[in-house]
Amino acid sequence: MSPYAHITGWGMAIPEKILTNADLAKKVDTDDAWIQSRTGIRERRIASNEQTTASLATDAALMALKSAG
């Protein structure tokens, strides 16, 4: 048995809803360039009311297990 770990599968899960800097600029006094220059962020994902970090992690883990066979 090898003492090393091997990646045999991977998975990911992200919320579908996207909030862009342009969306934020409609709500507050800012713009895309200002946000990007200070944070580097262009968009962020917004979880639904049914999603939690645990549910996203579970979805990702199930995808990884399926990928690994």
VENLINCOR-V374023 format. One record per residue. RES is the residue in one small letter. OMEGA is omega in radians with two decimals (none if undefined). Layout:
# VENLINCOR-V374023
res=RES omega=OMEGA
res=RES omega=OMEGA
This chain:
# VENLINCOR-V374023
res=m omega=-3.13
res=s omega=3.11
res=p omega=-3.08
res=y omega=3.07
res=a omega=3.11
res=h omega=3.05
res=i omega=-3.12
res=t omega=3.10
res=g omega=3.11
res=w omega=3.11
res=g omega=3.10
res=m omega=3.08
res=a omega=3.09
res=i omega=3.08
res=p omega=-3.12
res=e omega=-3.06
res=k omega=3.14
res=i omega=3.04
res=l omega=-3.12
res=t omega=3.06
res=n omega=3.10
res=a omega=3.08
res=d omega=3.13
res=l omega=-3.12
res=a omega=3.10
res=k omega=-3.06
res=k omega=-3.11
res=v omega=-3.09
res=d omega=3.12
res=t omega=3.05
res=d omega=-3.09
res=d omega=-3.10
res=a omega=3.14
res=w omega=-3.13
res=i omega=-3.12
res=q omega=-3.09
res=s omega=-3.10
res=r omega=-3.06
res=t omega=-3.05
res=g omega=-3.08
res=i omega=3.07
res=r omega=3.13
res=e omega=3.09
res=r omega=3.14
res=r omega=-3.12
res=i omega=3.13
res=a omega=3.06
res=s omega=3.13
res=n omega=-3.12
res=e omega=-3.08
res=q omega=3.04
res=t omega=3.05
res=t omega=3.13
res=a omega=-3.13
res=s omega=3.08
res=l omega=3.11
res=a omega=3.11
res=t omega=3.11
res=d omega=3.13
res=a omega=-3.13
res=a omega=3.12
res=l omega=3.08
res=m omega=3.14
res=a omega=3.12
res=l omega=3.11
res=k omega=3.14
res=s omega=-3.12
res=a omega=-3.13
res=g omega=none
